[in-house]
Amino acid sequence: MTSKTNKKLVTTTTTTITAATVSTSVSQQFASQLEGFIESDEEETAVPASAQSLGIRAQKKLLSKISSKSVVKVFIDDTSSHVLDNLHKLIRAYSDSKKEADKLLKSIIKTIVKLGILYKNNLFNEYELKLIEDFRSRFHSLSKAIVTFYEVDFTFDRVFLTRMCKECQDLTHKIISTHLTQKSHIRIDYIFNYLSNLQFIEYVFNSNSTATRAIIKEIVQDMNSLMDAGLL
């Protein structure tokens, strides 16, 4: 093989790898790291030693082995994944810290996956299922408010947003109270406290920021799609 051919092959291979990397979303990349932050506190699922508990552990191990894109699709649909990617952009722009944006997104994905495992294994009792429905209702109201605040001028209400975030936060704590350890409670507080921070909220809904508005526009479009599909 000539040196010219070798050079062409290397260039083609590099381009292919780069394209594949770019096409993978941030949330998909983090999902590929689930082995590290799922199995590191695998003991969090508080179920008795049984075939069921062994099955749950096996699921966690399986999640750490399959591809990043597959992991995301187990519990997070493509549209929701796109919302998370844009949330990552907002946090990175707000904090001027990729590390901070990465930390929050990883915490969100880990929480979603853990709740998904519990739900898919029918580990929530009747009371907890009612709490989940209550959470869905409040989160739906929160989502509608976010859409309205973006689409309709002079409707922004920071007090309403912080109150709804707090209610969703409290419900999440109740839902996981008998299933996960304090580590998960701390993670949930970190997520909601960050997103309900007044400075962050005002930054997100700053109508004078062209860059922020562009990201919010995409989030709102995806949220509308999720609500139309009955998923939000």
Secondary structure, DSSP 8 states (H G I E B T S, - for coil): --HHHHHHHHHHHHHHHHHHHHHS-HHHHHHTTHHHHHHTTGGGS---SSHHHHHHHHHHHHHHHS-HHHHHHHHS-HHHHHHHHHHHHHHHHHHT-HHHHHHHHHHHHHHHHHHHHHHHTT---HHHHHHHHHHHHHHHHHHHHHHHHHHSTT---HHHHHHHHHHHHHHHHHHHTTTS-HHHHHHHHHHHHHHT-HHHHHHHT-TT-HHHHHHHHHHHHHHHHHHHTT--
